[in-house]
Amino acid sequence: MIRKLSILDRSRTREGHPAPQALRDTVELARAAERLGYHRFWVSEHHSVPGVAGSAPAVLAAAVAAVTRRIRVGTGGVMLPNHQPLVVAEQFGVLESLFPGRIDMGLGRSVGFTGGIRRALGRDTGDADRFEEQLAELLGWLDGSQRAHPEVHARPAEGLSIPAYVLATGEGAGIAARAGLPLVVGDLRARGRVTEVIDRYRAQFRPSAAGSEPYVVVSGTVAVARTPEAARRILVPEAWSLAYSRTRGSFPPLRPAEEVEALAMPPKERELYEGGLAGHVHGTEEQVAAQLAEVADLTGADELLVTTSTYDRTALLESFERLARVAGLAGSAEAAGPTGPAGPPGL
């Protein structure tokens, strides 16, 4: 079993529930994650996506940190090409100053997924190619080593210890290895590709001030329920939303599983939907324990970052409770309900 479990919540909107509710749901889920004993709770960055409310991860991370006391809080991730590294350093410096010892800085290299979004952000696809350069600048603002702007300092960030993580999209694994930073890689449906990325990262890793050894976080959807059928239904809303976006160009809010199952989908959408249900870690507690043992053996990962989204928040919370029991997390026994017993700095 992977020894550390964490959660990434993307603040997915749900049909009939406005975007502000999705943000409040994220904050409440963070409270539950801390109670259950999860290691960290991360939020994401998406711009102009109808189905996602999380567009300002540093702001949302502050709200999460303010209502929790122990769990680590961070981003999965801030898309660095969308921002000036100095501003990112300042934002995380403020977070670390307010919530010392609990802040993570997960960083990705994606830019807006449409031309209109990229223009609104003042970016283009080529900016993703500057990620390694931007990462080095950002780290330089934190440790005071940057020399491009000798009279400028990132206040209050300079000198603070804020762990950085690199999300492995495209060249992300090599960049993480060269920088000597932890790697976040997914998803678990493509385990062969994930293993290749991890192997390349470990082979190329260069020890740094951040860590002397590679540190791997694997991410993916995990759904746990009383029956395999109930666990599969947790996956249904997200699978349909993704299929819809790929056939119609718009990523919609999540719909209830029973509504999705009653839909008459066009053939291509149906094919994508069925594909979206396949390969995830899901089932009863015993089945998920066995699947996660296989993932641990295959990847040697240090940590699992769970990215599950669904319409039914009660089922989602129960899934996280059951997963906490599977992993033997502190707090999981106290969370039992009527269904049954319920590296670098900062790692």
N, C-alpha and C positions, 0 to 999 in steps of 0.2 A: 504493500500500500504506500502511496506517495505520502510523505510525512507531514506536509503542510497543505492546507486547503484554504483557498481564498475565493472571493466573488468579484466579478466585474458586472455591473449593472448598467445597461445602456439607456435607461429611462425611456423604455418603449411606451408609446402611447397606445391606448386601447379604444376601440369603437365605443362611443358614448361617454368617454371620460376625457376631459380637456387636457392639454399639455401640462398645465400647472399641477394637475393631479399626478401625472407621471413623475414629476420631480419630487413631490411629497411622498409618493410610493417608494422612490429610491432612498430617501432619508429614513423612512420607516424600516425598509429592508436592512439598512445598515445597522440600525438598533438591534434587529433580530440576529444579524450575523455576529455581532459582538457577543450577544447573550449566548449564542450557540458555540462560541469558541473558534470561529474562523480567524485566520491569521491577518488578512488584510481585506479591504473593501475599496474597489476602484470604480471610477466613473469615466465616461468616454466623451469624445468630441465629434459631433456631426453637425453639418450646416445645411439648412434648408431641406431637411428630410421630414416629410409629413409624419412619419411613424416614429420619430425619435425627438425627444424634448431636450436631450443633453447637448447643448451647443457651447457651453462655457464651463469646461471641467474644473478649472481652478476655483470658480465661484461655487460650484456644486460641492466640490471637495471640502470647502470651508464649512458649508452647511452640514455636511456629514460629520466632520470632525467636531463640530460644536455640540452635537447631540450624543457623541460617544466619548469613551474615556480611555479604552485600552487598544482597540483594534487599529492597525495601521490603515492610513487613508491615502489615496493617491489617484493617479490617472492611468487609464489604459486605452488610449493615451492622449496627451497633448500632441497634435500634429504639428511638429516643429516648423515645417516649411510655410505654414500659415502665419507665423509669428516672428517678431524680432527676438533673438536669443536673450538680449538684455531684459526685455519685458517679461519673458518666461522666468528668468532668474529672479527678477524682483517679485513676481507673483508667488513663487515657491519660497522665496525668502520670507515673505509675509506669513505664509502658511506655517512654515517651520518655526517662526518666531512665536506665533500664537499657539501652536500645538507641538511643542518640542518633542523630538524623538519619535514622531508618529507619521511623518509625511514621506511619501514615495513620489518619484517623478518618472512616470512611464511615458516614453516618447516614441512617436511614430513618424513615418516619412510620407504619408499620404497627403494629397491636396484635394480640394473640392472635386466631387465626382462628375460635375457637369461644367461646361464652359461658362455658363452664366454665374455659377457659384464662384468659380475661380476668378472671374473678372470682378465680382463684387468684393472678393478678398484681396484683390490686387496681386494675384498669383497666376502662374501657369504651370503646365505639367513639368516643365524643365526645372522648376524649383525643387522638386523631389530629389533631383540629382545633387543638390547642394546639402543634403541632410548631414553627411559626415562632417562637412566643414562647419555647419551650424551647430552640430553637437559639440565639436571641439570648442567653438566659441562659447557656448552655453556653460560647459564645464569650466572654462577659463574665467568666466564671470563669477562662478562659485568659489573657486580656490584662489582667485586674485592673480592668476598667471597670464591673463589676456593682455596683449601689448598693442593691439590695433587702436585702442582708444586710451592712451596712458593717463589721461586726466579724469577718466570716468570710472566710477565704481558702482557695482550693483548693491544698493542698500535696501534692506538689511541682509541680503543673501550672502555677501562675501564672507568667507570663513565658516559658514554653516555646513554641517554634514547632512546633505540631502541625497539619499540613494537614487541613482538613475538606472532605468531599465530601458532596453531597446526592444521595440516590437518588430518581429521578423517578417517584414513584407518586402519582397524583392531582394535587395542586397542587404537587408537589415542584419542578417546573421553575421556576415563578414564584418560589417561595421561594428557590431557589438563585440566581436572577438578582438578586433584591432584596438578597440577602446578599453578592453578589459572590463566590460560591463555585463551584468546579467542579461539573459536573453528570454523573451516571451514569444512563444511560437504556438500556432494552432492551424487548422482545427483538427480534432481527433478523428474526424471522418476520413482524413487522408493520412493515415498513420505512417505509411511508407515514406511520403514526402516529408512529414514532420521528422521522422528519424534521420533522413538524409540531411536536413537542415541542422539538426542537433549535432550530428557527427561532424559536419563541416565546421560548425562553431567551435566544438571542443578541440578539433585538430588545429584550428587557427588562433586559438585564444592566447592573448598576451597578458600576463599578470600586470596589474596596475594598482594605483593607490586605492581603487574601489574594491579590489578583490584579488587574491592570489590564485584562485581556481575558478573554472567555469561554474555558472549557476544557471539552471534551466527551469523555466516556468512553462508548462504546457497548458494550453487553454482549450476549452471546448464545452459543448452542451452536455449536461448530465441531468437526467430526470429519474427520480426514485419515487415509487408509489407502492401501494398495497398489492397491486397486481400488475403484470406486464402491460395489460391493455390500458390501465389508468396512467401508467408512465408514458406510454406512447401518445396518449391524448394531450399530455402536457406539451409535446413537441408540435402538435398540429397547427396552432395559430401562427407560429414563426415560420414553419415550412410553407404554409400557404402564402404568407406575406412576401416571402422571398420569391416564390414562384410567380406571384402576381407582378412583382417589380421587374422580373426578368422578361416577362411577356408584354407588359404594358408601360414600362418606363417610369413607374411611380411606386414608391415604397409606402404601403398603406398602414394605418393603425391595425393592431391585432384585433381579430374577431373571435368570438367564443368558438370552442372546438366543435360544438354540436352544429353551429351554423356552417362552418367550413365543411364538415363531413356531409352536409346536405347539398352542397353546391354542385351544379353541373358545369364542370370546368372544360374549357377547350382542350383538345388532345395534348398540345405542347405544355400548357399550364399543368395539366394532370401529370404529365411525365416529370416535370420539374418538381412538383409537389411531392410525388412519391419518392423522388430522389432526395428531396430535402428531409424526409423522414428516416432515411437509411443511414446507418453507420454511427449514430450517436450512442453514447453510453447511457443506457436506460433499462429499467426493469425493477424488480423487487430489490430489497436490500441485499439479499444473498447474490442475486445475479449481478448487481452493480459492483459489489465487492470483488467478484471474480473478474469482471471486465477491467476494473481499475488495477487489479493485480497484474493483468496482462499489459496494460499501458505502462505500469511502473517497470516491468521487466523489459519491455521493448525500448523505452525511452531513457530509463535511468533518471527521470526528472526529479528535481528537488522539491517541486511545488506544482499543485494543480490549481488553475484559475478557472472557475466555473462561470460560464457565460449565458446560462439558461434564461430565456424570456418566454412568457406565456400570458394568456388573457386572464386566467383564473389565479388571482393572487393567493388565495387560500391554498390551492394545490401547489403553487410555487413554494410557499413557505413550508408546507409539509414536506416537499421534496428536499429542501435544504436541511430540515430537521432530520429526516431519515439519512441523508448523506452524512451529516455530522455524527450520527450514531455509527454508521458504517466505518467512519474513520476514527471513532473513539475520541472525538473532540471534547475538551472540557466544556461543560455546560449543556451537552446534548441530553444527558439524563434528566436534568431539571426541566428541559423543554418537552418532555414526554407528554403526549396528549391522550385522548381517549382511544386512539388507534393502536396504542402500544407504547413501550418505552421509547419514548421519542428519540554564513557567507560574508558578503560586504556589510557595512553598517546598515542596520535596519532589516537584514534578512531574517 
